[in-house]
Amino acid sequence: MTLGQANDNGWDLGRLGRWTDPVEFDVKRERIIDFAEATNDEHPLHRSGELAPPVFPVVGALIDVISPEVMAVAPSGLAMRVVHGEHDFRYHRPIVPDTTLVTRGAALGVRPVSTGAVVIGKGITETPRGELVVEQHVAAFFRGAEVDVQAGEGLNDHAFDESVRQGEPWAIVTHAFDDDQTYRYSHASGDLNPIHLDDGVARAVGLPGIIVHGLCTMAFCSRAVVNRFCPDDPTRLRRLAVRFAAVVQPGESVTHRLWRLSPRNELDQIMFESTSGSGSLVIKDGLAEVER
């Protein structure tokens, strides 16, 4: 089977590697502030709108550019079975107010896994002059889906080294989700998926009720990383990657455990994982890279 063909299960592999036209997004100070407030981000540069928080690049990019390309690869009947599997940001330039970002997106790969299928997508965000701002890899997991081929690119490697847990964490941070967290985050991010807003819809697709957006949880991880490793200058954060392992609900708390590893290429390597108040590992294979 070639990438120009759809397979018998309705997967459109011919879309892999096709990049969208550039989509512009104007960064406004108010939008940065809304995102910081929606993720309980306390850093003064984020809270004042002077600098976008680490997960802000999804605004105007994920829902409008990257996700449609990822979803178009899968059969339409799987739309309500998809959950966010992984996300990996690589930062090249800070995002500041009163600037314009230009994003292109593409689906790059499909992988069968034991409990479903994964589609890998990527977004590239630049300035209008073509200067690279941020790259983001996305893995969408389609629960219970079947695909009979493995095609295109795979996932980036940021697996957690099990030996790390033998040492004491460099930092332990606990954050609590507010009862209205998903509503605020939906407004700030543009992600209006009803599983985050409607308890009945969430239960109908097998969830325990409304769940917190994976990227909101990732934003909480970024708060722990920035506040412990680069509070003086959040732009020193060069990479942030996670794997979403379990759901967490509004009103729950998450505890982040962070280990500082030996530096590599002038970057501090930080591995982390996050556990919910009920004991579930909700974020695994966390990796942050911070300029020394």
N, C-alpha and C positions, 0 to 999 in steps of 0.2 A: 504494500500500500504506500502511495506517495503522499506527501503533505498536501497535495492539491486535491485530495479526495476526502469525502466524509465517510466514516466507517458505518457499519450496519446498525449501530446503536444511535445514530444521529449526531455523532460528534463531528463538528466541522473543523477538521485539522488544516484545511486550506487557509484558515485565518491566521495561523501561527506565523509570526514574523512580519505581519503587515502592520506598519506604523500608521497611526492616525495623523491627520493634518494637525498642525500646531493650534492649540487653544489658549487664548490669553486670559489671564486673571489679574485684576487690579487689587493690590494689597492695600487695604485701608487700616489705619490705626484702630478704628472701632472693631474691625473684624478680629484683629489680633487680641484685643482686650476681651472680646466675647469668648474667644477660644480659651484664653487663660482662665477666665472665670468659670467656664463650663467644666474645666478639668482641675479646678481647685489649685491652680498653679500660683504659688506665693512669691516667685522670684520677681523682684521689683522691675526688671527690664521687660519681662513678659506682661506683668500686671499693668504696666503703664503703656503698653503698646509700642515700645521703642524697638523691641526685638521679638520675632515670632518664636514661640516655643518649639521644641524639637519635632513634635507630631503635627504641627500646623501645616506642613507641606501637603497633607492629604486634602486640605480645603481647596476646592476648585480643580483638583487633579484626580482624586480617587473615584469619586462618584461620577464626575462628568467625563472623564477621559479613560482611566485605566479599567475600572470595573465593567463598563459596557463591552470592552474588547474581550475581557476574560469570560463574561457571561455568554457572549455570542458563540464561543467555542462549544459550549455544552448544550445538550438538548433543552429546549425551553421548559419542558416539564420538570426540570430539576431546580428551578429557580428558588423554591422554598426549602430546598434541602442544603443550601450552601451556607457555610460558615467560614469565617476568616481563619486560615490555618497558620500563616506566618507573615511577618512584615519585616523588611530590612531597609533602613534608611542609610544612605551615605551622603554626608554633607560636604559641600564644596564652598559655598558662599552663604553668609547670613541673609535671612529674609527680613527686610525692614519695611516700614510703612511708606506709602506713596511711591511704590515701584510696581512694575508690571512683570509678571511671570508668564512664560510660554512653555506649555507642557505637551509632549507627545506620548502616546501610550500604545502598547501592543501586548497581545498574548504570545508567550514564547515557548510554552511547553505543556505537555499533558503527561501525567503519570498515574497508572493504576496503583492503588494501595490496598491493604487487606480489608479495609472497611469502607471503601469508596474510591473516589478518584480526585486527583489534584490538578488544577490548572495554574500555571505560573504566568504572571504578568509583570510588566515593568513600565514605569513612568520615568521620563527624563524631563526635568524642568530646568529651563535656562532663562537668561535675560534676553530681551529683544535683540541684543547684539551677539547672541550665541554663546555667552559665558555660562558654563555649567554651574547650577545652583544646588540641585539635589537629585539623586537617583533613588528610586524606591522599587524594590522587588516585592511582589505580593504573591501569596499562595492561597488560592481559594479551594476549600475542601468540600466536595459534594458527597454528603453522607449517603451511603448505600448505592451509589452510582456505579455503573459498570462501563469500563472502556477496555477494548481488547488490544490496544497498542500503547507503546511508550514512544513519544515523539517530541522533538525539539529540546529545549534547554531544561536542565534540572534546577534544583534549589541551591542557593548559596549555602556554604558550610559554616555554621556557627554552633555546632553541637557542644553541649556542656561536657567537659571532662569530669568524669565521675570522681577522679582522685582529688578534685578541688574540695569536695565536701569533707575531706579528712581534716582540713584546716578550719580554723575559726573564721567566720565572716568578718570582713573589714568593717562592715556596717550592717545594721539591721534597722529597717524603717517600716513603720506601720501607718497606713493611710486608710481612712474610712470613706466609703461611697455614701453620698447623700441619698435620701429617698427620691429626690427629683433629678438625680444625676443624668439619667438617660434622656430626659426631656430637654434639659439644658444642653447636653452634648449634641443631641440631634439637631437642635436649632443652630448651634455654632458650627457644626461640621457639614451640615447638609445631608447627613445620613438619616433618612426617615424610615428605614426598615421597620415594619410594624412589630417585629419580635422584641424591639427595644421600647415600644410605646403602648402596645395593646396586649394585656395579659391573656385574653382569650385566644388571640392569634398565636402567641408564643406557645401556649399549652397545646393548641391544635397541631403544631408541628413537632411535638414531643419534648418541649422544653419545660422546666419547672415553673415558668412564668416569665415575666419581663426579665431580660438579661442585660447586663452592662455591655456596651460596645467594646469589642476587643481593643480598638484603638484608644478608647478612653482609659482602659486598664494600662495600655502601653504608655499613655501620657503620664499616668501615675508612676510608672517605672522610671520615666525620664526625669520626673521631679526628684526621685531618690538619687539618681545618678548625678544630676546637675548639682543638687544641694550638698552632696557629699564629696564630689570630685572636681567640680569646676564652677563653684558659686561666684568666683570673681569674674569669670568670663565664660558664659554658656556656649559661646561660639567655638570653644576648644573641643566640644563634642563633635567627633568626626564620623561616628557610626553608631547606630542603635538598631539591634535586631532581636526579635523574639519569636517564639513559637507559642501559639495559643493552645493550651492543653485542656482547659475545663472552663465552664461558665461560672460567672459570679453575678450576684443579683444586687440591686439597689439596697442600701442599708447594711450590707456586709463590709467587712474590712479585708485588706490584703496586707501581708507582711512580706517585704522584700529583703532577701538576704544577698549581699553583694560581696564578692571576693576580688581583691586586687591582685593581679598576676604580674609576672615580670614584663617590663615594657618591651615592645617590638616596634622597630622603625620609628623611634621617638614618640610612640603612642603607648599610653597606659592601657592595658587590657583588663577589663572588668567583666566578670561573669556574674550572672545573677539569676534568681528564680523568685517567684512570688506565690505565696500560699494564702488561700482564703481563710476566713475565721472558722469555717467548718472543717478545715484540714486538707482541702483539695489543692493540688498543685495546678494553678491556673495559668502561670507563665513559666515556661521552661526554655532551656537553651538560650537564655538571655546573654547578649554580648554588647558591651559598649567599648568604644575606643575614644580615648581622650588625649589631646595633645599635652605633652609634658610642659 
